Amino acid sequence: MTAGGKPPATTLLLIGCGKMGGALLKGWLERGAARHVVVVEPGPGVEGFLGDRLVEHRKRFEEIPAAFQPDVVVFAVKPQGMDAIVPPYKRFTGRSLFLSIAAGKTLAYFARHLDDDAAVVRAMPNTPAAVGRGITVACANPRATPTQRRLADTLLSAVGEVGWVEEEALIDAVTAVSGSGPAYVFLLIECLAKAGVAAGLPADLAGRLALATVAGAGELARLSHEAPARLREAVTSPGGTTRAALDVLMAADGLEPLMVKAVAAAAKRSRELAD
């Protein structure tokens, strides 16, 4: 960190400026983590950043200035297009850190397409990064130095919390819990709203109640020093309404085994995509 408390400014090459790439770029600029960013994006995603003096736009790899040398090359593109996109960036191997947020693309994948000497950090963020409330888990290959790992941590923390694992296989479980997790929460909101309608509430009121309840409970859990189990117990009176509902949700065939099954299915699919 600098004397003023801000992360050291960095020269970045961002490949892709969709929702996640755009969220990262916004966070870097707001936190002063970028000294200069070249964005390679053929689509319109970068348009909102073109007024920033630190951002330079290129539509194709071939348009990157020959003298440009980034500290970090960030791959923020969909995994389906990676095979065609990654190989030209081999020119930065040995000089830059490669940071990928592409699901299913392993450290070994980048070694094949870049070089065994490439320093690579693989990261799995989630969509709340769009509002600065994401959580990302990262894993580095042995070529990434401690300084490069700290740099990756700084860049990823621009959109939320960051955790690290040393065993890459754990990224599949991370993907299943936090990467896919927002969809589970959105489904909970949907189901709670539908249950309210089934109980007689108007649809608009049921939707508002469900959304505010899930959002508020999540914020309470985030800010509280109590474990979620203790927070649950605090609103559960013996013989009361909450207890009646929890007897259903916590039954042997209730929410927990269903969630375990769902996460296992997502982790299995993550492994299949990596293979």
C-alpha positions in Angstrom: 0.0 0.0 0.0 1.1 3.6 -0.6 1.6 6.1 2.2 -1.9 7.5 1.5 -3.5 4.0 2.1 -4.3 3.4 -1.6 -3.0 0.3 -3.5 -0.1 1.0 -5.8 -1.2 2.0 -9.3 -0.7 -0.7 -11.9 -0.5 -1.0 -15.7 -3.2 -3.3 -16.9 -4.3 -5.1 -20.0 -8.0 -6.1 -19.7 -9.3 -8.6 -22.3 -13.1 -8.3 -22.3 -15.2 -5.6 -20.8 -18.6 -7.3 -20.2 -20.4 -7.3 -16.9 -17.6 -8.8 -14.9 -14.7 -7.1 -16.7 -16.6 -3.8 -16.5 -17.2 -4.3 -12.8 -13.5 -4.9 -12.3 -12.5 -1.8 -14.3 -14.9 0.4 -12.4 -13.5 -0.8 -9.1 -9.8 -0.3 -10.2 -10.5 3.2 -11.4 -12.5 4.2 -8.2 -9.8 2.8 -5.9 -6.8 4.2 -7.8 -5.4 0.7 -8.5 -4.8 1.5 -12.2 -2.1 3.8 -13.7 -3.0 2.9 -17.2 -5.5 0.3 -18.6 -5.6 -0.9 -22.2 -9.0 -2.6 -22.8 -9.3 -5.0 -25.7 -13.1 -5.2 -26.4 -14.7 -5.5 -29.8 -18.2 -4.7 -28.4 -19.8 -1.8 -26.7 -18.9 -2.7 -23.1 -16.1 -0.2 -22.8 -18.0 2.8 -24.0 -18.9 4.0 -20.5 -15.2 4.3 -19.6 -13.8 6.0 -22.7 -14.0 9.5 -21.0 -11.5 8.4 -18.4 -7.9 9.5 -19.2 -6.5 6.3 -17.8 -8.4 4.0 -20.2 -7.3 3.2 -23.7 -9.5 1.1 -26.0 -8.4 -1.4 -28.7 -10.8 -3.7 -30.6 -8.3 -6.4 -31.4 -5.0 -7.8 -30.0 -3.2 -6.6 -33.1 -4.0 -3.0 -32.2 -2.1 -3.1 -28.8 1.0 -0.9 -29.1 4.2 -3.0 -29.5 5.9 -1.1 -26.7 3.0 -1.6 -24.2 4.1 -3.7 -21.2 1.4 -4.5 -18.6 2.0 -5.6 -15.1 -1.1 -7.8 -15.4 -3.0 -9.3 -18.3 -6.6 -9.9 -17.2 -8.8 -12.4 -19.1 -12.4 -11.5 -18.5 -14.0 -13.2 -21.5 -16.4 -16.2 -21.7 -14.6 -19.6 -21.5 -16.1 -20.7 -24.9 -13.9 -18.2 -26.7 -10.7 -18.6 -24.8 -9.0 -21.0 -27.2 -8.9 -18.4 -30.0 -8.2 -15.4 -27.7 -5.4 -16.5 -25.4 -2.5 -17.7 -27.6 -1.4 -14.2 -29.0 -0.9 -13.0 -25.4 2.0 -15.4 -25.0 4.2 -12.5 -26.0 3.8 -11.2 -22.4 4.9 -14.4 -20.7 7.9 -13.9 -18.4 7.1 -10.2 -18.0 3.4 -10.0 -16.9 1.1 -11.8 -14.5 -1.9 -13.5 -16.1 -5.1 -13.2 -14.2 -8.1 -15.2 -15.4 -11.7 -15.1 -14.3 -12.9 -17.5 -16.9 -14.8 -20.5 -15.4 -13.5 -23.9 -16.1 -10.1 -22.8 -17.5 -7.4 -24.4 -15.4 -3.9 -23.4 -14.6 -2.7 -26.3 -16.8 -4.8 -24.8 -19.6 -2.9 -21.6 -19.5 0.4 -23.4 -19.3 -0.5 -25.1 -22.6 -1.6 -21.9 -24.4 0.9 -19.5 -22.9 4.0 -21.3 -21.7 5.1 -23.3 -18.7 6.9 -20.2 -17.5 3.7 -18.1 -17.4 2.8 -16.7 -14.0 -1.0 -17.3 -13.7 -3.7 -16.7 -11.1 -7.0 -18.3 -11.7 -10.0 -16.6 -10.0 -13.7 -17.3 -9.5 -15.7 -14.2 -8.8 -19.5 -13.9 -8.5 -22.0 -11.5 -9.9 -22.5 -9.3 -6.8 -19.1 -7.9 -7.9 -21.2 -5.6 -10.1 -22.2 -3.7 -7.0 -18.9 -4.1 -5.2 -20.2 -6.8 -2.9 -18.8 -9.9 -4.6 -16.5 -12.6 -3.3 -13.7 -14.1 -5.3 -11.5 -17.1 -4.6 -8.2 -17.4 -6.3 -5.4 -19.9 -6.9 -1.9 -19.2 -8.2 0.5 -21.5 -10.0 4.1 -21.8 -8.7 5.4 -19.2 -11.2 3.4 -16.4 -9.6 5.6 -14.6 -7.1 4.4 -13.4 -3.7 4.4 -9.9 -5.0 2.2 -10.9 -8.0 -0.2 -12.7 -5.7 -0.6 -9.6 -3.6 -1.1 -7.6 -6.8 -3.9 -10.0 -7.9 -5.4 -9.8 -4.4 -5.5 -6.0 -4.7 -7.1 -6.0 -8.1 -9.8 -8.6 -7.2 -10.6 -6.9 -3.9 -11.8 -3.9 -5.9 -15.1 -5.7 -6.3 -15.5 -7.4 -2.9 -13.9 -9.9 -0.6 -11.0 -12.2 -1.7 -10.0 -15.7 -0.5 -7.2 -18.0 -1.7 -6.9 -21.8 -2.0 -3.6 -23.6 -2.6 -5.4 -26.7 -4.1 -6.8 -25.8 -7.5 -9.4 -28.7 -7.3 -11.2 -26.7 -4.6 -12.2 -24.1 -7.2 -14.9 -26.5 -8.4 -16.5 -26.4 -4.9 -16.0 -22.6 -4.8 -17.8 -22.3 -8.2 -20.7 -24.4 -6.8 -21.1 -22.4 -3.6 -20.3 -18.8 -4.4 -19.9 -18.6 -8.2 -23.4 -20.2 -8.8 -24.7 -19.2 -5.3 -26.3 -15.9 -6.3 -28.7 -17.8 -8.5 -29.7 -20.0 -5.5 -30.5 -16.8 -3.6 -32.5 -15.3 -6.4 -34.5 -18.6 -6.6 -35.2 -18.3 -2.9 -36.6 -14.8 -3.5 -38.8 -16.2 -6.3 -40.0 -19.1 -4.2 -40.7 -17.0 -1.1 -42.7 -14.6 -3.2 -44.7 -17.4 -4.8 -45.4 -18.9 -1.4 -46.7 -15.5 -0.2 -49.1 -15.4 -3.2 -50.2 -19.0 -2.4 -50.9 -17.8 1.2 -53.2 -15.0 -0.2 -50.9 -12.0 -0.6 -51.1 -9.7 -3.7 -48.2 -10.6 -6.1 -46.5 -7.2 -5.9 -46.6 -7.1 -2.1 -45.3 -10.7 -1.9 -42.5 -9.8 -4.2 -41.5 -6.8 -2.1 -41.7 -8.7 1.1 -39.5 -11.6 -0.3 -36.8 -9.3 -1.8 -36.6 -7.0 1.3 -36.5 -9.9 3.7 -33.7 -11.8 1.9 -31.7 -8.6 1.3 -32.2 -7.4 4.9 -31.4 -10.8 6.5 -28.3 -11.1 4.4 -27.1 -7.6 5.5 -27.9 -8.4 9.1 -25.9 -11.6 8.8 -23.0 -9.7 7.2 -22.9 -7.1 9.9 -23.6 -9.3 12.9 -20.9 -10.9 15.0 -23.2 -13.9 15.6 -23.1 -17.1 13.6 -26.1 -17.6 11.2 -27.3 -20.4 13.4 -27.5 -18.1 16.4 -29.3 -15.5 14.3 -31.8 -18.1 13.3 -32.4 -19.2 16.8 -32.9 -15.6 17.9 -36.0 -15.3 15.8 -37.4 -18.8 16.5 -39.7 -19.0 19.5 -40.7 -22.5 20.7 -44.1 -23.4 19.4 -44.2 -20.2 17.3 -44.8 -19.5 13.6 -41.1 -19.6 12.6 -40.6 -22.9 14.4 -43.5 -24.4 12.4 -41.9 -23.3 9.1 -38.4 -24.5 10.2 -39.8 -27.9 11.1 -40.5 -28.3 7.4 -37.3 -26.7 6.1 -35.1 -28.6 8.5 -36.7 -32.0 8.1 -34.6 -34.9 6.9 -35.7 -34.2 3.4 -35.7 -30.4 3.8 -33.4 -27.6 2.6 -30.0 -28.8 3.8 -29.9 -32.2 1.9 -31.4 -30.5 -1.1 -28.7 -27.8 -1.0 -25.9 -30.3 -0.6 -27.2 -32.2 -3.6 -27.4 -29.0 -5.6 -23.9 -27.9 -4.8 -22.6 -31.3 -5.5 -24.2 -31.2 -9.0 -22.7 -27.8 -9.7 -19.3 -28.9 -8.6 -19.5 -32.0 -10.8 -20.4 -29.9 -13.8 -17.5 -27.6 -13.1 -15.1 -30.5 -13.2 -16.7 -31.7 -16.4 -16.3 -28.3 -18.0 -12.6 -28.2 -16.9 -12.0 -31.6 -18.5 
